[in-house]
Amino acid sequence: MSKIKLSHYKDLPIEMHKVRTVQKLTLLPIDERVKAIEGAGFNSFLLRNKDVFLDMLTDSGTNAMSDLQIAAMMRPDDAYSGSETFYRLEKSVQDFFGTKFFLPTHQGRACENIIAQVYVKPGQITPMNYHFTTTKAHISARGGIVDEIYSEEAININSECNFKGDIDMGKLKALVAKEGVEKISFVRIELGTNLIGGQPISLKNMKEIKKFCVEKGLMVVMDVSLLADNLYFIKTKEKEYQNMEIGAIVREIAKCGDILYFSARKLGCARGGGIAMFEEKYFMHMRDLVPFYEGFITYGGMSTREMEAIAVGLEETLDFEMINQGPEFIAAFGKELQSFGVPIVTPVGGLGCHIDARAFLDHVPSGEYPAASLIAAIYITCGCRGMERGTVSEDRNPDGTDHIASVELVRLALPRRVFTLSQIKFAADRIGWLYKNRKLIGGLEFTEEPKVLRFFVGRLAPKTPWTEKLVKKFKEDFGDSL
Ligand SMILES: Cc1ncc(COP(=O)(O)O)c(C=O)c1O
């Protein structure tokens, strides 16, 4: 799509694929949508997918697969150990990253469990550009401390900075000088920082981090789950790499880490995960935990069908027309939302469009979970399911108070190659209407709250009967429209 010029449109995200398999969708009437979100305890994770019109919860395991991936799923070699499927996947990972060793796992957080178990000691600090929910949970479970050393721009909702995911090198150096190398478990780099709006990290910054860590003898662990989008931003925004082949950029990135792990629900557009390494010593440190938690070391809890699909999915990630689809579609969605005045994170990153819930609902206090309220209101208004990426996604402080998130976001994920432009326009239109009527939306409170990762299965309820007012206004304006 990057090479096609039109007479009228600029930045039209033309799909460089065609859709040959479809899944029927339904949009429930608004009264049923209200019942559904009430039944789900105002938590979009607990909605049934049949009650959702556009599922923008996540891209995890929901990206569209290619014809070649589906075809590859027909040729798995099922064996408990030593299957040819494993060797095909291993080779594909090696070719992709340039790494030598590979351990398969059932998904991304399983890699985090193993890495944290092996490398995090109680009281140690893990510096990183930004935490991810499951990463922090695993590090904390081992008694480790997450320290976010992001640059000032990272949590600046509207910024000119193209690489908000960069680590502040000054902060990293100061931390190591203050705490000493022994106190650091490893430095973690997350590509396409999920929780601050899918914001990319520059390759320049990754190289600086690696250079410093080599000097200090620190290990670098890279979470490359969101590599595809980050690659697009490096290729298009980092001048030095504009003419470099995507495969060469991937290998340059990989060289910045000692251990690379990924959720193949994201990278590779299937369902699984894995850890890649250059050196055998890391493989040996972690190897024995794979049969303990995941399955034998030649399948790691994955189905062989998915492994075949991941192998092809990695190869396809080297195609610019594949990696640009997500970010360019997200940019188009962002433009539509902005045309209605909806406050979003800019520059738009990868993964999805991120609405600034604090600005959208400036009358709802942080302790009443504006992002979670807005997710519920969006579902009621248009049947689209987003994900809370704010205070509900943080667990409480040790003293029981809410840990107020630095950014309070509604993430509307766009799984790659799944939605059409008219669906995006529909969502933006309804969210635009909601923005005009935002004062009708109130806050939420927990009615059932797990101690860890509460956002997954916790239940909430409105603090005031605001949903009734919202439905009344919807019916006044849209009549009996779905
Ligand atoms: C950056 C990042 N790391 C790790 C994970 C965990 O991966 P999984 O959901 O496969 O366990 C995710 C999932 O969304 C992620 O976005």
Ligand as a Chemical Component Dictionary entry (heavy atoms), coordinates in Angstrom:
data_LIG
# 
_chem_comp.id                   LIG 
_chem_comp.type                 NON-POLYMER 
_chem_comp.pdbx_formal_charge   0 
_chem_comp.three_letter_code    LIG 
# 
loop_
_chem_comp_atom.comp_id 
_chem_comp_atom.atom_id 
_chem_comp_atom.alt_atom_id 
_chem_comp_atom.type_symbol 
_chem_comp_atom.charge 
_chem_comp_atom.model_Cartn_x 
_chem_comp_atom.model_Cartn_y 
_chem_comp_atom.model_Cartn_z 
_chem_comp_atom.pdbx_ordinal 
LIG C1 C1 C 0 4.348  -7.099  25.381 1  
LIG C2 C2 C 0 3.721  -8.374  25.830 2  
LIG N1 N1 N 0 4.449  -9.261  26.511 3  
LIG C3 C3 C 0 3.933  -10.420 26.929 4  
LIG C4 C4 C 0 2.626  -10.763 26.688 5  
LIG C5 C5 C 0 2.056  -12.037 27.205 6  
LIG O1 O1 O 0 1.812  -12.893 26.158 7  
LIG P1 P1 P 0 0.664  -14.022 26.230 8  
LIG O2 O2 O 0 -0.659 -13.316 26.226 9  
LIG O3 O3 O 0 0.889  -14.859 25.031 10 
LIG O4 O4 O 0 0.870  -14.769 27.497 11 
LIG C6 C6 C 0 1.821  -9.857  25.980 12 
LIG C7 C7 C 0 0.419  -10.172 25.723 13 
LIG O5 O5 O 0 -0.398 -9.350  25.397 14 
LIG C8 C8 C 0 2.389  -8.635  25.548 15 
LIG O6 O6 O 0 1.674  -7.714  24.876 16 
# 
loop_
_chem_comp_bond.comp_id 
_chem_comp_bond.atom_id_1 
_chem_comp_bond.atom_id_2 
_chem_comp_bond.value_order 
_chem_comp_bond.pdbx_ordinal 
LIG C1 C2 SING 1  
LIG C2 N1 SING 2  
LIG C2 C8 DOUB 3  
LIG N1 C3 DOUB 4  
LIG C3 C4 SING 5  
LIG C4 C5 SING 6  
LIG C4 C6 DOUB 7  
LIG C5 O1 SING 8  
LIG O1 P1 SING 9  
LIG P1 O2 DOUB 10 
LIG P1 O3 SING 11 
LIG P1 O4 SING 12 
LIG C6 C7 SING 13 
LIG C6 C8 SING 14 
LIG C7 O5 DOUB 15 
LIG C8 O6 SING 16 
# 
